[in-house]
Amino acid sequence: MSVQEAIYTLRSVLGKENVITAKEDLICYSFDATADLPEHLPDLLVTPMTVEQVAEVIKAANRYKMPVYPRGSGTNLSGGTVPVRGGIVLSSLKMNKILEIDPDNLTATVQPGVIIQTLNNTIAPHGLIYPPDPGSMATATMGGSVAECSGGLRGLKYGVTRDYVMGLEVVLANGDIARFGGKTVKNVTAYDMVRLFTGSEGTLGIITEIIVRLIPAPETRETMFATFADLTTAGRSITEIIRSKVIPATMEIMDRVTMETVENHAQIGLPTESEAILLVEVDGIPEVVRREAATVREVITRNGGVVKTAAGDHERDQLWAARRAALPALARKRPTTILEDATVPRSKITEMLLAIQNIGRRYNLTIGTFGHAGDGNLHPTILTDSRDQEEMERVHRAVDEIFKAALSMGGTLTGEHGIGMAKARYLPWEYGEKGVQVLQKIKEALDPEYLLNPGKMVPCREERK
């Protein structure tokens, strides 16, 4: 069976306008936001608008033995949407309806192409929020976020995407449509299939509808920023704030390299003479916010930091804009930006910060580190040039050491970016060979032909030989 036959079949189901084959239109689907990965051109792009159309795409993929790569906005950072074997890229961007806001049950039901920020804007008049807030939330889709189990700045207090997904509609690898979960607060029926598909990176099924839990927006908040003369005191402050039984809504760190780059980019007055800054926000009812903010200030001062409170929403917005600008600002400094998300237990945050700094020195690399310090999720960002082969060899050795360091501290390969193709080779380091075999058995039970996002997370059969 040829690609042309598949195109003919899919156009008869989806309409010609929803089956794209021109090479110039397919180029932007040959890569995602992940640097230092090979690009692969798909054979075609499909843009279905209904679950029935998605099912027909999967059935056609089975008939013509073509791999299918689900894709949202392509902001993922693990190579999760790169079509490494050609085939079909299935874009969810036209499935972008908010199907229901249910304030009585504190839920929203959405299609996968809904932008996260759009959902939050829609529920704001109800006094509600959807807490997961990845850095790309203004462009990232709900489907992509669920597939990657993304986190964000509010992960410390509010958790990650899986903590809010209550129900899913999924098209399985044979084209069948299945539903799991729902609006009930308690649901312990059989295996937790909602959790299984959340974070599965499109390797087990295509998500076509999502029910998420919403929470009341906090009444008030207080934002503080603190400067430190060294990474050790910054890391100690993070640990002691948590030990003081204060769980901030967000607690973010930026090292000097990151601060200098952001300041050159945004010019908002960041203290670039410091080795690190913490951005801490507490939220809730006013009396709790006052008490927790006082505790945060006391801990930081005791550890030699200098802490200030944002004077109003304008200054607060500036600070968080600076934090969200960390990656794009760093990306302007060198042609290639390698962004990782090694994660360690909170008690090891100082040790990991110093380990990253030492790795950068040892390999003579510029590494800017920022991230979600309160939950141990750091983003060491290596600034390099992929055209410099010798430097890239040093980069790859440094990345290996960063993950080895994180795992040696009881950490994990990824806190929110996923495995994709970028980190698949490291999986045995964390899971062991037997653990990886369990993943393979799950994959083969649900997708025996390896048609759904092959080459991601779980190695294909021929790659294991």
URWO-V461499 format. One record per residue. N is the residue number from 1. D_FIRST is the distance of its C-alpha to the first C-alpha in Angstrom with 1 decimal. Layout:
BEGIN
{{N/D_FIRST} {N/D_FIRST}}
END
This chain:
BEGIN
{{1/0.0} {2/3.8} {3/7.0} {4/8.4} {5/6.6} {6/7.8} {7/11.0} {8/11.6} {9/11.4} {10/13.6} {11/16.0} {12/16.6} {13/17.7} {14/19.5} {15/20.6} {16/19.9} {17/22.7} {18/21.1} {19/17.8} {20/19.0} {21/17.1} {22/20.2} {23/20.9} {24/24.5} {25/23.9} {26/21.6} {27/24.2} {28/26.4} {29/23.6} {30/23.3} {31/26.5} {32/29.0} {33/32.8} {34/32.8} {35/34.4} {36/33.8} {37/30.1} {38/27.3} {39/25.2} {40/21.4} {41/19.6} {42/16.9} {43/13.8} {44/15.2} {45/18.1} {46/18.5} {47/22.1} {48/22.4} {49/25.9} {50/26.0} {51/25.1} {52/23.3} {53/21.0} {54/20.5} {55/19.6} {56/16.9} {57/15.5} {58/15.5} {59/14.0} {60/11.0} {61/10.9} {62/11.1} {63/8.4} {64/5.8} {65/8.4} {66/9.9} {67/13.7} {68/16.1} {69/19.5} {70/22.2} {71/24.8} {72/28.2} {73/30.5} {74/29.4} {75/33.1} {76/32.3} {77/33.9} {78/31.8} {79/28.6} {80/27.1} {81/24.7} {82/23.5} {83/19.7} {84/20.1} {85/16.4} {86/15.1} {87/12.9} {88/14.7} {89/18.4} {90/19.9} {91/23.3} {92/26.0} {93/28.5} {94/28.3} {95/29.1} {96/32.6} {97/35.1} {98/38.0} {99/37.9} {100/41.4} {101/44.4} {102/46.5} {103/49.8} {104/51.2} {105/48.7} {106/48.2} {107/44.5} {108/41.8} {109/38.4} {110/35.9} {111/32.3} {112/30.7} {113/31.0} {114/34.8} {115/36.7} {116/39.1} {117/42.0} {118/41.3} {119/41.6} {120/44.9} {121/46.2} {122/45.5} {123/47.3} {124/50.2} {125/52.3} {126/52.2} {127/53.7} {128/50.6} {129/48.4} {130/45.0} {131/46.1} {132/43.1} {133/43.4} {134/41.1} {135/42.3} {136/39.4} {137/40.2} {138/40.7} {139/37.0} {140/35.3} {141/33.5} {142/34.4} {143/30.9} {144/30.7} {145/34.3} {146/33.6} {147/30.5} {148/32.6} {149/35.8} {150/37.6} {151/41.4} {152/43.8} {153/47.5} {154/48.6} {155/47.0} {156/50.4} {157/52.0} {158/49.1} {159/46.3} {160/42.6} {161/39.7} {162/39.3} {163/42.9} {164/42.2} {165/38.9} {166/39.9} {167/36.8} {168/33.0} {169/30.2} {170/27.0} {171/23.4} {172/22.3} {173/19.1} {174/18.0} {175/18.9} {176/22.4} {177/25.3} {178/28.4} {179/31.8} {180/34.3} {181/37.9} {182/39.8} {183/43.1} {184/45.4} {185/47.3} {186/47.3} {187/44.1} {188/43.9} {189/41.6} {190/39.6} {191/37.6} {192/37.7} {193/34.1} {194/35.0} {195/36.2} {196/33.2} {197/30.7} {198/33.3} {199/32.8} {200/29.4} {201/27.9} {202/24.8} {203/23.7} {204/24.4} {205/23.7} {206/23.7} {207/27.3} {208/27.8} {209/31.5} {210/34.5} {211/38.0} {212/40.4} {213/44.1} {214/46.5} {215/50.1} {216/53.2} {217/53.8} {218/56.6} {219/60.0} {220/60.9} {221/60.0} {222/61.7} {223/60.0} {224/61.7} {225/60.9} {226/62.6} {227/63.1} {228/63.6} {229/65.1} {230/62.7} {231/59.5} {232/61.4} {233/63.5} {234/60.5} {235/58.6} {236/61.7} {237/62.1} {238/58.6} {239/59.4} {240/62.8} {241/61.7} {242/59.4} {243/62.2} {244/64.5} {245/62.3} {246/61.1} {247/57.3} {248/56.7} {249/53.9} {250/52.9} {251/54.2} {252/52.6} {253/53.6} {254/53.3} {255/54.7} {256/56.6} {257/53.7} {258/51.8} {259/55.0} {260/55.9} {261/52.5} {262/52.4} {263/55.9} {264/55.2} {265/52.3} {266/54.0} {267/57.7} {268/58.8} {269/61.5} {270/59.8} {271/62.3} {272/60.7} {273/63.7} {274/62.7} {275/60.4} {276/58.6} {277/58.6} {278/57.7} {279/56.8} {280/57.7} {281/57.5} {282/59.0} {283/58.5} {284/59.7} {285/63.0} {286/65.7} {287/68.0} {288/65.3} {289/64.0} {290/67.5} {291/68.1} {292/64.7} {293/65.1} {294/68.6} {295/67.3} {296/64.5} {297/67.2} {298/69.6} {299/67.0} {300/65.9} {301/69.5} {302/70.5} {303/67.9} {304/69.1} {305/66.6} {306/67.7} {307/66.2} {308/66.2} {309/65.2} {310/63.1} {311/65.5} {312/63.6} {313/60.0} {314/59.8} {315/60.5} {316/58.3} {317/55.4} {318/56.1} {319/55.9} {320/52.6} {321/51.2} {322/52.3} {323/50.6} {324/47.3} {325/47.7} {326/47.8} {327/44.2} {328/43.9} {329/47.3} {330/46.6} {331/43.3} {332/45.6} {333/47.6} {334/45.1} {335/41.7} {336/39.8} {337/40.6} {338/39.6} {339/40.2} {340/40.4} {341/41.6} {342/43.3} {343/45.3} {344/48.5} {345/51.0} {346/53.4} {347/56.3} {348/54.5} {349/53.9} {350/56.8} {351/55.8} {352/52.2} {353/53.4} {354/55.7} {355/53.0} {356/50.6} {357/53.6} {358/54.4} {359/50.9} {360/50.9} {361/54.1} {362/53.2} {363/50.1} {364/51.8} {365/49.3} {366/49.8} {367/48.7} {368/49.4} {369/49.4} {370/49.3} {371/48.1} {372/48.9} {373/51.9} {374/53.0} {375/50.0} {376/49.6} {377/46.4} {378/46.9} {379/44.8} {380/45.8} {381/44.5} {382/44.4} {383/45.0} {384/43.6} {385/41.7} {386/38.3} {387/39.3} {388/42.1} {389/40.6} {390/43.9} {391/44.4} {392/40.9} {393/41.5} {394/44.6} {395/42.7} {396/40.2} {397/43.2} {398/44.9} {399/42.0} {400/41.9} {401/45.6} {402/45.4} {403/43.1} {404/45.2} {405/48.3} {406/46.9} {407/45.8} {408/49.2} {409/50.9} {410/49.0} {411/46.5} {412/42.7} {413/39.9} {414/39.2} {415/41.2} {416/38.9} {417/36.2} {418/33.9} {419/32.2} {420/28.8} {421/28.0} {422/31.5} {423/33.4} {424/31.0} {425/32.8} {426/36.1} {427/35.2} {428/36.7} {429/39.9} {430/40.4} {431/38.6} {432/39.1} {433/36.5} {434/37.1} {435/36.6} {436/33.3} {437/32.2} {438/33.1} {439/30.8} {440/27.9} {441/28.7} {442/28.6} {443/25.3} {444/23.7} {445/25.4} {446/23.9} {447/20.6} {448/19.8} {449/16.3} {450/17.9} {451/15.7} {452/18.8} {453/20.4} {454/19.8} {455/22.4} {456/25.1} {457/28.2} {458/26.8} {459/25.4} {460/22.1} {461/22.4} {462/21.9} {463/24.4} {464/27.0} {465/27.1}}
END
